[in-house]
Amino acid sequence: MNLSLVIPLLNEEESLNELHQWIVKVMAENNFSYEVIFIDDGSTDASWHTIQRLSAQNPSVKGIRFQRNYGKSQALHAGFAKAQGDVIITMDADLQDSPDEIPELYNMITAQGYDLVSGWKKKRYDSILSKNMPSKLFNWAARKTSGVKLNDFNCGLKAYRNVVVKNIEVSGEMHRYIPVLAKNAGFARIGEKVVMHQARKYGSTKFGMERFINGFLDLITIWFLSRFGKRPMHLFGALGVLMFIIGLGSAIYIGAAKLLRLYYHEKTILVTDNPWFYIALATMIIGTQLFLAGFLGEIILRTRNNEERYKISETL
């Protein structure tokens, strides 16, 4: 099978028919063998009934329905697990991503040898203040932190080699950083393609300004995970030992200075009256806690089991 289209959605019943027709037209024009996997992320409208009807009409249409809204990352994870195509393409269901971009994305993966190609919505039809400017700031920070030179991490239109999606773990709200996850997994051939961005035709956006705040927090998380996710002791243990040594050394100095003054019969104060003693003590305690945090992190990494991240109620 040439292509798997993985399309997460939430309350997009108005756009599904048009999107399906558009996809079928592009697939037929390019003689692609394909499957379309719609992931209904807990929609409260008739989206699932529309997917069922489309699946009955077109055997290439498959569906996954979550019991409730779990988020885009979980939807992509479920879609990636089900996808069987040589190339997997993700896109949004709101018609802002154009299926006409699919042939070129497919070609960049198969003919040009990329592991992953990310879309870049260079010209956007969003509000400048509420989306464009925050998005530019967010993407700049993501580039600097991750080392992945992409202009639009948030673009939902991306293409992957099958082996890429089978070897990355998309959890939490990390869907924005799939290119970073891929890079960390050893897939270094990451490209970018300018794609069309279309104004939303139906409904309203499901994302607000909070996605940029969450995005920056996730960026810190993925930076930490990429650096120390498999070796937390290297960070917490090292900081803990350093702080403990500083605290212990300070405590020894305070005690030695006290004994030295007593030996020479000089005026002195109780060690417990010296504020530096409590600073040294607190430093040792914090150092010990950091060391234990790193130690526990190492134990958890070696004993953890895959936890249930979502529940699927129906599949097609």
Phi and psi in degrees as GROMACS dihedral restraints (atoms count N, CA, C in turn):
[ dihedral_restraints ]
;  ai    aj    ak    al  type     phi  dphi    fc
    3     4     5     6     1   -71.3    20    10
    4     5     6     7     1   -49.3    20    10
    6     7     8     9     1  -133.0    20    10
    7     8     9    10     1   142.2    20    10
    9    10    11    12     1  -121.5    20    10
   10    11    12    13     1   123.0    20    10
   12    13    14    15     1  -100.7    20    10
   13    14    15    16     1   116.8    20    10
   15    16    17    18     1  -104.8    20    10
   16    17    18    19     1   116.5    20    10
   18    19    20    21     1  -128.1    20    10
   19    20    21    22     1    98.6    20    10
   21    22    23    24     1   -76.5    20    10
   22    23    24    25     1   149.9    20    10
   24    25    26    27     1  -154.6    20    10
   25    26    27    28     1   156.0    20    10
   27    28    29    30     1  -144.5    20    10
   28    29    30    31     1   111.5    20    10
   30    31    32    33     1    55.4    20    10
   31    32    33    34     1    60.1    20    10
   33    34    35    36     1  -124.2    20    10
   34    35    36    37     1    33.5    20    10
   36    37    38    39     1   -58.9    20    10
   37    38    39    40     1   -32.0    20    10
   39    40    41    42     1   -69.0    20    10
   40    41    42    43     1   -29.3    20    10
   42    43    44    45     1   -97.7    20    10
   43    44    45    46     1   -12.6    20    10
   45    46    47    48     1   -64.7    20    10
   46    47    48    49     1   -43.6    20    10
   48    49    50    51     1   -61.3    20    10
   49    50    51    52     1   -46.9    20    10
   51    52    53    54     1   -64.9    20    10
   52    53    54    55     1   -41.2    20    10
   54    55    56    57     1   -63.1    20    10
   55    56    57    58     1   -43.2    20    10
   57    58    59    60     1   -61.7    20    10
   58    59    60    61     1   -45.3    20    10
   60    61    62    63     1   -61.7    20    10
   61    62    63    64     1   -40.8    20    10
   63    64    65    66     1   -63.7    20    10
   64    65    66    67     1   -44.8    20    10
   66    67    68    69     1   -63.1    20    10
   67    68    69    70     1   -46.7    20    10
   69    70    71    72     1   -59.2    20    10
   70    71    72    73     1   -41.1    20    10
   72    73    74    75     1   -61.0    20    10
   73    74    75    76     1   -46.6    20    10
   75    76    77    78     1   -66.0    20    10
   76    77    78    79     1   -41.0    20    10
   78    79    80    81     1   -63.4    20    10
   79    80    81    82     1   -42.3    20    10
   81    82    83    84     1   -66.3    20    10
   82    83    84    85     1   -40.6    20    10
   84    85    86    87     1   -64.2    20    10
   85    86    87    88     1   -28.1    20    10
   87    88    89    90     1  -108.6    20    10
   88    89    90    91     1     5.6    20    10
   90    91    92    93     1    54.0    20    10
   91    92    93    94     1    40.8    20    10
   93    94    95    96     1   -84.4    20    10
   94    95    96    97     1   140.1    20    10
   96    97    98    99     1   -88.6    20    10
   97    98    99   100     1   134.6    20    10
   99   100   101   102     1  -153.9    20    10
  100   101   102   103     1   167.7    20    10
  102   103   104   105     1  -139.9    20    10
  103   104   105   106     1   145.2    20    10
  105   106   107   108     1  -114.4    20    10
  106   107   108   109     1   119.7    20    10
  108   109   110   111     1  -110.6    20    10
  109   110   111   112     1   105.8    20    10
  111   112   113   114     1   -89.0    20    10
  112   113   114   115     1   129.6    20    10
  114   115   116   117     1  -112.5    20    10
  115   116   117   118     1   107.6    20    10
  117   118   119   120     1   -83.6    20    10
  118   119   120   121     1   105.6    20    10
  120   121   122   123     1   -87.2    20    10
  121   122   123   124     1    59.0    20    10
  123   124   125   126     1    76.6    20    10
  124   125   126   127     1    37.3    20    10
  126   127   128   129     1   -63.1    20    10
  127   128   129   130     1   146.3    20    10
  129   130   131   132     1  -105.7    20    10
  130   131   132   133     1    -0.1    20    10
  132   133   134   135     1  -100.5    20    10
  133   134   135   136     1  -156.4    20    10
  135   136   137   138     1   -93.1    20    10
  136   137   138   139     1    23.4    20    10
  138   139   140   141     1   -57.8    20    10
  139   140   141   142     1   -44.8    20    10
  141   142   143   144     1   -65.4    20    10
  142   143   144   145     1   -39.0    20    10
  144   145   146   147     1   -64.1    20    10
  145   146   147   148     1   -36.8    20    10
  147   148   149   150     1   -65.1    20    10
  148   149   150   151     1   -42.1    20    10
  150   151   152   153     1   -63.4    20    10
  151   152   153   154     1   -41.4    20    10
  153   154   155   156     1   -60.2    20    10
  154   155   156   157     1   -43.0    20    10
  156   157   158   159     1   -66.0    20    10
  157   158   159   160     1   -43.3    20    10
  159   160   161   162     1   -63.6    20    10
  160   161   162   163     1   -37.6    20    10
  162   163   164   165     1   -66.2    20    10
  163   164   165   166     1   -35.6    20    10
  165   166   167   168     1   -68.0    20    10
  166   167   168   169     1   -32.7    20    10
  168   169   170   171     1   -81.3    20    10
  169   170   171   172     1   -33.6    20    10
  171   172   173   174     1  -132.2    20    10
  172   173   174   175     1   108.9    20    10
  174   175   176   177     1   -60.8    20    10
  175   176   177   178     1   -17.4    20    10
  177   178   179   180     1   -76.9    20    10
  178   179   180   181     1   -11.2    20    10
  180   181   182   183     1   -90.9    20    10
  181   182   183   184     1   125.2    20    10
  183   184   185   186     1  -123.5    20    10
  184   185   186   187     1   160.6    20    10
  186   187   188   189     1  -142.9    20    10
  187   188   189   190     1   149.9    20    10
  189   190   191   192     1  -130.5    20    10
  190   191   192   193     1   132.8    20    10
  192   193   194   195     1  -122.5    20    10
  193   194   195   196     1   123.0    20    10
  195   196   197   198     1   -83.9    20    10
  196   197   198   199     1   150.5    20    10
  198   199   200   201     1   -67.1    20    10
  199   200   201   202     1   -30.1    20    10
  201   202   203   204     1  -150.5    20    10
  202   203   204   205     1   179.9    20    10
  204   205   206   207     1   -76.8    20    10
  205   206   207   208     1   117.5    20    10
  207   208   209   210     1  -108.7    20    10
  208   209   210   211     1   -16.0    20    10
  210   211   212   213     1   111.3    20    10
  211   212   213   214     1   160.6    20    10
  213   214   215   216     1   -65.4    20    10
  214   215   216   217     1   -36.7    20    10
  216   217   218   219     1   -62.0    20    10
  217   218   219   220     1   -43.3    20    10
  219   220   221   222     1   -67.3    20    10
  220   221   222   223     1   -36.4    20    10
  222   223   224   225     1   -64.1    20    10
  223   224   225   226     1   -44.1    20    10
  225   226   227   228     1   -64.4    20    10
  226   227   228   229     1   -39.1    20    10
  228   229   230   231     1   -59.3    20    10
  229   230   231   232     1   -45.0    20    10
  231   232   233   234     1   -66.3    20    10
  232   233   234   235     1   -40.2    20    10
  234   235   236   237     1   -65.8    20    10
  235   236   237   238     1   -41.6    20    10
  237   238   239   240     1   -62.0    20    10
  238   239   240   241     1   -38.6    20    10
  240   241   242   243     1   -64.9    20    10
  241   242   243   244     1   -32.5    20    10
  243   244   245   246     1   -88.0    20    10
  244   245   246   247     1   -23.2    20    10
  246   247   248   249     1   -65.5    20    10
  247   248   249   250     1   138.6    20    10
  249   250   251   252     1  -121.0    20    10
  250   251   252   253     1    -6.1    20    10
  252   253   254   255     1   -69.4    20    10
  253   254   255   256     1   158.8    20    10
  255   256   257   258     1   -65.8    20    10
  256   257   258   259     1   -34.9    20    10
  258   259   260   261     1  -122.6    20    10
  259   260   261   262     1   132.7    20    10
  261   262   263   264     1  -109.4    20    10
  262   263   264   265     1   129.0    20    10
  264   265   266   267     1  -120.3    20    10
  265   266   267   268     1   129.5    20    10
  267   268   269   270     1  -104.2    20    10
  268   269   270   271     1   145.1    20    10
  270   271   272   273     1  -156.7    20    10
  271   272   273   274     1   160.5    20    10
  273   274   275   276     1   -85.3    20    10
  274   275   276   277     1   160.0    20    10
  276   277   278   279     1   -96.5    20    10
  277   278   279   280     1     7.1    20    10
  279   280   281   282     1   -93.9    20    10
  280   281   282   283     1     9.3    20    10
  282   283   284   285     1    72.3    20    10
  283   284   285   286     1     7.5    20    10
  285   286   287   288     1   -80.3    20    10
  286   287   288   289     1   -20.8    20    10
  288   289   290   291     1   -97.3    20    10
  289   290   291   292     1   132.7    20    10
  291   292   293   294     1   -94.0    20    10
  292   293   294   295     1   123.4    20    10
  294   295   296   297     1   -61.9    20    10
  295   296   297   298     1   -18.1    20    10
  297   298   299   300     1   -63.7    20    10
  298   299   300   301     1   -16.5    20    10
  300   301   302   303     1   -79.9    20    10
  301   302   303   304     1   -13.9    20    10
  303   304   305   306     1   -60.7    20    10
  304   305   306   307     1   -47.5    20    10
  306   307   308   309     1   -57.0    20    10
  307   308   309   310     1   -41.7    20    10
  309   310   311   312     1   -70.2    20    10
  310   311   312   313     1   -38.4    20    10
  312   313   314   315     1   -62.1    20    10
  313   314   315   316     1   -42.8    20    10
  315   316   317   318     1   -61.7    20    10
  316   317   318   319     1   -41.9    20    10
  318   319   320   321     1   -65.3    20    10
  319   320   321   322     1   -38.2    20    10
  321   322   323   324     1   -64.6    20    10
  322   323   324   325     1   -32.8    20    10
  324   325   326   327     1   -76.9    20    10
  325   326   327   328     1   -49.0    20    10
  327   328   329   330     1   -80.8    20    10
  328   329   330   331     1   -39.3    20    10
  330   331   332   333     1   -96.2    20    10
  331   332   333   334     1   -34.2    20    10
  333   334   335   336     1   -97.4    20    10
  334   335   336   337     1    -6.4    20    10
  336   337   338   339     1    82.1    20    10
  337   338   339   340     1    16.6    20    10
  339   340   341   342     1   -74.2    20    10
  340   341   342   343     1   147.7    20    10
  342   343   344   345     1   -81.3    20    10
  343   344   345   346     1   -35.2    20    10
  345   346   347   348     1  -149.7    20    10
  346   347   348   349     1   137.9    20    10
  348   349   350   351     1  -128.1    20    10
  349   350   351   352     1   125.2    20    10
  351   352   353   354     1  -105.9    20    10
  352   353   354   355     1   137.6    20    10
  354   355   356   357     1   -73.3    20    10
  355   356   357   358     1   150.6    20    10
  357   358   359   360     1  -128.3    20    10
  358   359   360   361     1   109.2    20    10
  360   361   362   363     1   -82.9    20    10
  361   362   363   364     1    80.7    20    10
  363   364   365   366     1   -65.6    20    10
  364   365   366   367     1   -40.2    20    10
  366   367   368   369     1  -109.7    20    10
  367   368   369   370     1   116.6    20    10
  369   370   371   372     1  -111.7    20    10
  370   371   372   373     1   156.9    20    10
  372   373   374   375     1  -113.7    20    10
  373   374   375   376     1    33.6    20    10
  375   376   377   378     1  -103.4    20    10
  376   377   378   379     1   169.2    20    10
  378   379   380   381     1   -64.2    20    10
  379   380   381   382     1   134.8    20    10
  381   382   383   384     1   -65.2    20    10
  382   383   384   385     1   -45.8    20    10
  384   385   386   387     1   -76.3    20    10
  385   386   387   388     1   -40.3    20    10
  387   388   389   390     1   -85.1    20    10
  388   389   390   391     1   -23.2    20    10
  390   391   392   393     1  -130.9    20    10
  391   392   393   394     1   -48.0    20    10
  393   394   395   396     1   -63.4    20    10
  394   395   396   397     1   -52.0    20    10
  396   397   398   399     1   -66.2    20    10
  397   398   399   400     1   -47.6    20    10
  399   400   401   402     1   -59.6    20    10
  400   401   402   403     1   -35.7    20    10
  402   403   404   405     1   -65.7    20    10
  403   404   405   406     1   -40.5    20    10
  405   406   407   408     1   -64.3    20    10
  406   407   408   409     1   -42.0    20    10
  408   409   410   411     1   -64.1    20    10
  409   410   411   412     1   -43.8    20    10
  411   412   413   414     1   -61.9    20    10
  412   413   414   415     1   -45.9    20    10
  414   415   416   417     1   -66.4    20    10
  415   416   417   418     1   -35.5    20    10
  417   418   419   420     1   -62.4    20    10
  418   419   420   421     1   -46.5    20    10
  420   421   422   423     1   -63.9    20    10
  421   422   423   424     1   -38.3    20    10
  423   424   425   426     1   -65.1    20    10
  424   425   426   427     1   -40.8    20    10
  426   427   428   429     1   -63.0    20    10
  427   428   429   430     1   -45.9    20    10
  429   430   431   432     1   -66.1    20    10
  430   431   432   433     1   -38.1    20    10
  432   433   434   435     1   -79.1    20    10
  433   434   435   436     1   -41.4    20    10
  435   436   437   438     1   -91.0    20    10
  436   437   438   439     1   -25.8    20    10
  438   439   440   441     1    82.7    20    10
  439   440   441   442     1     0.9    20    10
  441   442   443   444     1   -91.2    20    10
  442   443   444   445     1   118.4    20    10
  444   445   446   447     1   -88.3    20    10
  445   446   447   448     1    72.6    20    10
  447   448   449   450     1  -114.9    20    10
  448   449   450   451     1   148.0    20    10
  450   451   452   453     1   -91.2    20    10
  451   452   453   454     1   -16.7    20    10
  453   454   455   456     1  -146.0    20    10
  454   455   456   457     1    85.5    20    10
  456   457   458   459     1   -68.3    20    10
  457   458   459   460     1   -27.3    20    10
  459   460   461   462     1   -81.0    20    10
  460   461   462   463     1   -10.9    20    10
  462   463   464   465     1   -63.1    20    10
  463   464   465   466     1   126.3    20    10
  465   466   467   468     1   -77.7    20    10
  466   467   468   469     1   -15.0    20    10
  468   469   470   471     1   -86.8    20    10
  469   470   471   472     1   104.6    20    10
  471   472   473   474     1  -140.9    20    10
  472   473   474   475     1   154.5    20    10
  474   475   476   477     1  -125.2    20    10
  475   476   477   478     1   142.5    20    10
  477   478   479   480     1  -137.3    20    10
  478   479   480   481     1   148.3    20    10
  480   481   482   483     1   -69.6    20    10
  481   482   483   484     1   146.9    20    10
  483   484   485   486     1   -54.5    20    10
  484   485   486   487     1   -40.8    20    10
  486   487   488   489     1   -63.8    20    10
  487   488   489   490     1   -25.8    20    10
  489   490   491   492     1   -67.6    20    10
  490   491   492   493     1   -52.2    20    10
  492   493   494   495     1   -68.5    20    10
  493   494   495   496     1   -21.4    20    10
  495   496   497   498     1   -82.5    20    10
  496   497   498   499     1    -7.7    20    10
  498   499   500   501     1  -122.3    20    10
  499   500   501   502     1    14.6    20    10
  501   502   503   504     1  -124.0    20    10
  502   503   504   505     1   153.8    20    10
  504   505   506   507     1  -112.8    20    10
  505   506   507   508     1   111.2    20    10
  507   508   509   510     1  -100.5    20    10
  508   509   510   511     1   110.9    20    10
  510   511   512   513     1  -137.4    20    10
  511   512   513   514     1   172.7    20    10
  513   514   515   516     1    57.9    20    10
  514   515   516   517     1  -121.6    20    10
  516   517   518   519     1  -122.2    20    10
  517   518   519   520     1    36.0    20    10
  519   520   521   522     1   -86.6    20    10
  520   521   522   523     1     8.3    20    10
  522   523   524   525     1   -61.1    20    10
  523   524   525   526     1   -27.9    20    10
  525   526   527   528     1   -65.0    20    10
  526   527   528   529     1   -25.2    20    10
  528   529   530   531     1  -111.5    20    10
  529   530   531   532     1    24.9    20    10
  531   532   533   534     1   -56.9    20    10
  532   533   534   535     1   -40.3    20    10
  534   535   536   537     1   -58.7    20    10
  535   536   537   538     1   -36.0    20    10
  537   538   539   540     1   -69.5    20    10
  538   539   540   541     1   -42.7    20    10
  540   541   542   543     1   -60.2    20    10
  541   542   543   544     1   -40.9    20    10
  543   544   545   546     1   -64.7    20    10
  544   545   546   547     1   -42.9    20    10
  546   547   548   549     1   -61.0    20    10
  547   548   549   550     1   -44.0    20    10
  549   550   551   552     1   -65.3    20    10
  550   551   552   553     1   -25.0    20    10
  552   553   554   555     1   -85.4    20    10
  553   554   555   556     1    -2.0    20    10
  555   556   557   558     1   103.3    20    10
  556   557   558   559     1     7.4    20    10
  558   559   560   561     1   -97.6    20    10
  559   560   561   562     1    95.2    20    10
  561   562   563   564     1   -92.4    20    10
  562   563   564   565     1   -14.7    20    10
  564   565   566   567     1   -83.3    20    10
  565   566   567   568     1    83.8    20    10
  567   568   569   570     1  -113.8    20    10
  568   569   570   571     1   122.3    20    10
  570   571   572   573     1  -117.1    20    10
  571   572   573   574     1   177.2    20    10
  573   574   575   576     1  -142.6    20    10
  574   575   576   577     1   144.1    20    10
  576   577   578   579     1  -135.4    20    10
  577   578   579   580     1   131.8    20    10
  579   580   581   582     1   -69.0    20    10
  580   581   582   583     1   127.0    20    10
  582   583   584   585     1  -124.4    20    10
  583   584   585   586     1   160.5    20    10
  585   586   587   588     1   -74.2    20    10
  586   587   588   589     1   139.8    20    10
  588   589   590   591     1  -117.0    20    10
  589   590   591   592     1   124.8    20    10
  591   592   593   594     1  -109.5    20    10
  592   593   594   595     1   146.6    20    10
  594   595   596   597     1   -64.6    20    10
  595   596   597   598     1   144.7    20    10
  597   598   599   600     1   -62.0    20    10
  598   599   600   601     1   131.3    20    10
  600   601   602   603     1   -95.1    20    10
  601   602   603   604     1   -36.1    20    10
  603   604   605   606     1  -128.3    20    10
  604   605   606   607     1   150.7    20    10
  606   607   608   609     1    65.5    20    10
  607   608   609   610     1  -158.4    20    10
  609   610   611   612     1  -136.1    20    10
  610   611   612   613     1   160.8    20    10
  612   613   614   615     1   -64.8    20    10
  613   614   615   616     1   147.6    20    10
  615   616   617   618     1   -95.2    20    10
  616   617   618   619     1    -0.2    20    10
  618   619   620   621     1  -120.1    20    10
  619   620   621   622     1   139.0    20    10
  621   622   623   624     1  -117.6    20    10
  622   623   624   625     1  -163.3    20    10
  624   625   626   627     1   -63.5    20    10
  625   626   627   628     1   -24.2    20    10
  627   628   629   630     1   -63.1    20    10
  628   629   630   631     1   -22.0    20    10
  630   631   632   633     1   -66.2    20    10
  631   632   633   634     1   -29.3    20    10
  633   634   635   636     1   -74.7    20    10
  634   635   636   637     1   -37.9    20    10
  636   637   638   639     1   -62.7    20    10
  637   638   639   640     1   -49.0    20    10
  639   640   641   642     1   -62.2    20    10
  640   641   642   643     1   -34.9    20    10
  642   643   644   645     1   -62.9    20    10
  643   644   645   646     1   -42.0    20    10
  645   646   647   648     1   -66.4    20    10
  646   647   648   649     1   -39.0    20    10
  648   649   650   651     1   -65.2    20    10
  649   650   651   652     1   -41.2    20    10
  651   652   653   654     1   -64.9    20    10
  652   653   654   655     1   -32.8    20    10
  654   655   656   657     1   -62.8    20    10
  655   656   657   658     1   -41.5    20    10
  657   658   659   660     1   -62.8    20    10
  658   659   660   661     1   -41.9    20    10
  660   661   662   663     1   -61.5    20    10
  661   662   663   664     1   -47.7    20    10
  663   664   665   666     1   -70.7    20    10
  664   665   666   667     1   -30.7    20    10
  666   667   668   669     1   -62.2    20    10
  667   668   669   670     1   -45.4    20    10
  669   670   671   672     1   -64.5    20    10
  670   671   672   673     1   -45.1    20    10
  672   673   674   675     1   -64.1    20    10
  673   674   675   676     1   -37.4    20    10
  675   676   677   678     1   -70.3    20    10
  676   677   678   679     1   -29.6    20    10
  678   679   680   681     1   -89.6    20    10
  679   680   681   682     1   -42.9    20    10
  681   682   683   684     1  -130.5    20    10
  682   683   684   685     1     8.7    20    10
  684   685   686   687     1   -59.3    20    10
  685   686   687   688     1   -32.7    20    10
  687   688   689   690     1  -102.2    20    10
  688   689   690   691     1     1.6    20    10
  690   691   692   693     1  -148.5    20    10
  691   692   693   694     1    62.2    20    10
  693   694   695   696     1   -60.0    20    10
  694   695   696   697     1   -25.5    20    10
  696   697   698   699     1   -64.5    20    10
  697   698   699   700     1   -27.1    20    10
  699   700   701   702     1   -66.7    20    10
  700   701   702   703     1   -28.3    20    10
  702   703   704   705     1   -93.3    20    10
  703   704   705   706     1   -61.4    20    10
  705   706   707   708     1   -67.4    20    10
  706   707   708   709     1   -39.4    20    10
  708   709   710   711     1   -64.8    20    10
  709   710   711   712     1   -44.6    20    10
  711   712   713   714     1   -64.5    20    10
  712   713   714   715     1   -45.3    20    10
  714   715   716   717     1   -63.3    20    10
  715   716   717   718     1   -41.0    20    10
  717   718   719   720     1   -62.8    20    10
  718   719   720   721     1   -46.4    20    10
  720   721   722   723     1   -64.2    20    10
  721   722   723   724     1   -41.4    20    10
  723   724   725   726     1   -61.7    20    10
  724   725   726   727     1   -46.9    20    10
  726   727   728   729     1   -66.4    20    10
  727   728   729   730     1   -38.2    20    10
  729   730   731   732     1   -64.0    20    10
  730   731   732   733     1   -43.0    20    10
  732   733   734   735     1   -63.4    20    10
  733   734   735   736     1   -42.2    20    10
  735   736   737   738     1   -62.1    20    10
  736   737   738   739     1   -45.4    20    10
  738   739   740   741     1   -64.8    20    10
  739   740   741   742     1   -43.8    20    10
  741   742   743   744     1   -64.6    20    10
  742   743   744   745     1   -43.9    20    10
  744   745   746   747     1   -60.7    20    10
  745   746   747   748     1   -39.9    20    10
  747   748   749   750     1   -66.1    20    10
  748   749   750   751     1   -41.3    20    10
  750   751   752   753     1   -64.3    20    10
  751   752   753   754     1   -41.9    20    10
  753   754   755   756     1   -63.3    20    10
  754   755   756   757     1   -41.4    20    10
  756   757   758   759     1   -62.4    20    10
  757   758   759   760     1   -43.4    20    10
  759   760   761   762     1   -63.5    20    10
  760   761   762   763     1   -43.2    20    10
  762   763   764   765     1   -66.2    20    10
  763   764   765   766     1   -42.1    20    10
  765   766   767   768     1   -65.7    20    10
  766   767   768   769     1   -39.5    20    10
  768   769   770   771     1   -64.3    20    10
  769   770   771   772     1   -37.6    20    10
  771   772   773   774     1   -63.4    20    10
  772   773   774   775     1   -47.6    20    10
  774   775   776   777     1   -64.0    20    10
  775   776   777   778     1   -38.0    20    10
  777   778   779   780     1   -64.4    20    10
  778   779   780   781     1   -41.3    20    10
  780   781   782   783     1   -66.6    20    10
  781   782   783   784     1   -38.7    20    10
  783   784   785   786     1   -64.7    20    10
  784   785   786   787     1   -37.7    20    10
  786   787   788   789     1   -63.8    20    10
  787   788   789   790     1   -38.4    20    10
  789   790   791   792     1   -93.6    20    10
  790   791   792   793     1    11.3    20    10
  792   793   794   795     1    57.4    20    10
  793   794   795   796     1    36.3    20    10
  795   796   797   798     1   -89.9    20    10
  796   797   798   799     1   156.5    20    10
  798   799   800   801     1   -68.0    20    10
  799   800   801   802     1   133.9    20    10
  801   802   803   804     1  -144.8    20    10
  802   803   804   805     1   175.6    20    10
  804   805   806   807     1  -123.0    20    10
  805   806   807   808     1   165.2    20    10
  807   808   809   810     1   -62.9    20    10
  808   809   810   811     1   144.7    20    10
  810   811   812   813     1   -57.9    20    10
  811   812   813   814     1   -38.1    20    10
  813   814   815   816     1   -71.8    20    10
  814   815   816   817     1   -10.8    20    10
  816   817   818   819     1   -91.8    20    10
  817   818   819   820     1    -5.0    20    10
  819   820   821   822     1   -89.8    20    10
  820   821   822   823     1   115.8    20    10
  822   823   824   825     1   -61.2    20    10
  823   824   825   826     1   -27.9    20    10
  825   826   827   828     1   -66.1    20    10
  826   827   828   829     1   -25.5    20    10
  828   829   830   831     1   -62.9    20    10
  829   830   831   832     1   -42.6    20    10
  831   832   833   834     1   -71.7    20    10
  832   833   834   835     1   -32.4    20    10
  834   835   836   837     1   -64.7    20    10
  835   836   837   838     1   -43.5    20    10
  837   838   839   840     1   -63.6    20    10
  838   839   840   841     1   -42.0    20    10
  840   841   842   843     1   -63.6    20    10
  841   842   843   844     1   -44.3    20    10
  843   844   845   846     1   -63.2    20    10
  844   845   846   847     1   -38.2    20    10
  846   847   848   849     1   -63.3    20    10
  847   848   849   850     1   -41.1    20    10
  849   850   851   852     1   -66.2    20    10
  850   851   852   853     1   -40.6    20    10
  852   853   854   855     1   -64.5    20    10
  853   854   855   856     1   -45.8    20    10
  855   856   857   858     1   -63.3    20    10
  856   857   858   859     1   -40.5    20    10
  858   859   860   861     1   -60.6    20    10
  859   860   861   862     1   -42.5    20    10
  861   862   863   864     1   -63.2    20    10
  862   863   864   865     1   -41.7    20    10
  864   865   866   867     1   -65.2    20    10
  865   866   867   868     1   -40.8    20    10
  867   868   869   870     1   -63.3    20    10
  868   869   870   871     1   -41.9    20    10
  870   871   872   873     1   -62.0    20    10
  871   872   873   874     1   -44.4    20    10
  873   874   875   876     1   -65.0    20    10
  874   875   876   877     1   -35.9    20    10
  876   877   878   879     1   -61.6    20    10
  877   878   879   880     1   -44.6    20    10
  879   880   881   882     1   -64.1    20    10
  880   881   882   883     1   -40.2    20    10
  882   883   884   885     1   -64.4    20    10
  883   884   885   886     1   -44.7    20    10
  885   886   887   888     1   -65.6    20    10
  886   887   888   889     1   -37.9    20    10
  888   889   890   891     1   -60.0    20    10
  889   890   891   892     1   -41.0    20    10
  891   892   893   894     1   -64.2    20    10
  892   893   894   895     1   -40.7    20    10
  894   895   896   897     1   -64.6    20    10
  895   896   897   898     1   -44.0    20    10
  897   898   899   900     1   -61.7    20    10
  898   899   900   901     1   -42.5    20    10
  900   901   902   903     1   -59.2    20    10
  901   902   903   904     1   -32.2    20    10
  903   904   905   906     1   -88.8    20    10
  904   905   906   907     1   -12.8    20    10
  906   907   908   909     1  -121.6    20    10
  907   908   909   910     1    -3.3    20    10
  909   910   911   912     1   -69.3    20    10
  910   911   912   913     1   150.1    20    10
  912   913   914   915     1  -114.0    20    10
  913   914   915   916     1   155.6    20    10
  915   916   917   918     1   -66.7    20    10
  916   917   918   919     1   120.3    20    10
  918   919   920   921     1   -87.4    20    10
  919   920   921   922     1   157.3    20    10
  921   922   923   924     1   -72.8    20    10
  922   923   924   925     1   124.0    20    10
  924   925   926   927     1  -107.2    20    10
  925   926   927   928     1   -17.7    20    10
  927   928   929   930     1  -163.1    20    10
  928   929   930   931     1   163.2    20    10
  930   931   932   933     1  -121.7    20    10
  931   932   933   934     1   129.9    20    10
  933   934   935   936     1   -99.9    20    10
  934   935   936   937     1   129.1    20    10
  936   937   938   939     1   -95.6    20    10
  937   938   939   940     1   -29.8    20    10
  939   940   941   942     1  -149.7    20    10
  940   941   942   943     1   149.8    20    10
  942   943   944   945     1  -136.5    20    10
  943   944   945   946     1   158.4    20    10
